[in-house]
Structures are given as C-alpha cells and as structure tokens.
Amino acid sequence: HSVKDHVTAFRMIQADRLDMMVFDEFAGKYFLNEHPEFLDSIAFSESPYSQVKLYLMASKLYPGNAELLEQFNANLEILADNGFLDHLAAKYDIPRDLFLP
C-alpha cells in the first residue's frame, strides 16, 4: 500500500486495513508522542528491520568543504562533552552510540 501521510497509515492500522509498516524507530516514537491516540494500536517489533548509521557528507566541489566537516565534528564533540547528546539520548530513548562512533 502507498499512503499519503503517516496519520493515514496509522489510521489504516487501527481500522485493520493495514497489518504492519516499516517506520524508523525514533521517528515512530516521536510521532506517537505527538499522536497518543494511536498508542493502543501500535507495537514495535523486538528486532529492527534494518540498522543504518547516518553520515554528514560534503561535496569536494563545495567551497570550504573540509572546514565545514571539521566544524561539524568539533561542534559534535562539544555537544558530547557538555552532556547535551546524553540529554537527547535520554529524552528520546535513543542509544548514545547512534550519535558518536
């Protein structure tokens, strides 16, 4: 099935018109936090469908690409050192190792 948005997909599950869907765990948890009316209709699988890490990449043709990546990594390290990433991980129930290697 193809649906126009997440709300439609969750409504289809509630109405037994859809049995399952693949959804990013953290986006799903955020969505359910924003739409608690669906909480009684949804269960997460015990094991993930897949696991992927995301990386920031910059084109070699982009002016200042190396500096951009250095600045991003430096700021990410600051966020790790000052506890902000731990705060985010706890707040959104995200494993910290998804933020940093």
N, C-alpha and C positions, 0 to 999 in steps of 0.2 A: 504494500500500500504506500502511497505517497500522500502526505497531508500538508495543509497549508501552513501550519504552525504547531508548536508544542502543546498548546492548550487543546487543540483539536485531537491530537494523538492521545493525550491523557483522557479526554472525554470518551474517545473510542474504546479505550481500555475499560473505563468504568461501565460502558454500555455493552461489554462483551463483544465488541465488533473488532477488537484487536487483542491478540494474546500477549504479545511482547514487542519490545522495541529496543534498539541499541541506542544508548544515550551515555554521554560522558558522565561518570560518577559525580564529579564535583558540580558540573552544570545541572545535573539532575537534582542533587541535594539543594542547590541554590533555588532551582525552580520550585521544588516542593516547599521550601521555606517561604517563598513568595506566594505560593498557591496551596495552602494547607488543606483545602477542600479535597485534594487528590490523595492525601496521605494514606487513607484507609484502603485505597485501591491498588497501591504500588508496593512491590517488594524488589529489592536489589538481589541479584544473583550472588552466590557466595564467592565465585571466582570471576575475574574480569573476562570480558570477551577478547580484549587485547590491552596491551600496555604500551604507551608511546611516551617518549620524552620530547619536549619542545625545545627548540634552539633558536636563538636570535642570529640571523644571518644578514650580512650587508653585501651588496654587490661590490666587486672590486672596482667597478667603474664609478661608484658613488663617491663624490669628493669627501675626503675625511673619514672613509670607512673604518680604518684602523683605530683612529681616535674615538669614533663612535662606539666601537666594540669595547675598547679599553675603558671608556667612561661608563658604559653599561655594566661591565664586570666589576669595576671599582664601586659603583653605587650598590650593586647587588651584595657585594661583600660588606659594605657599611650596614645595609639592612639586616644582614645575617648577624653582624657583630653587635648591633644595638638591640637585638631581640625582636625586631619587627616581623621577620619571617616566622619566628616561633609563634608570635601572636597570631599571624594569619593562619598558620597551620592549625593551631588550636581552635581558632574561631570558626574555621570552615571544615574542620575534621579532615585535613589534608596531610598525608605523610610528608614530613620535612624534606626527605630525600628527593622529593619531586622538584624542590626549589634549587637545591645545590647537589653537585655530584658527591 
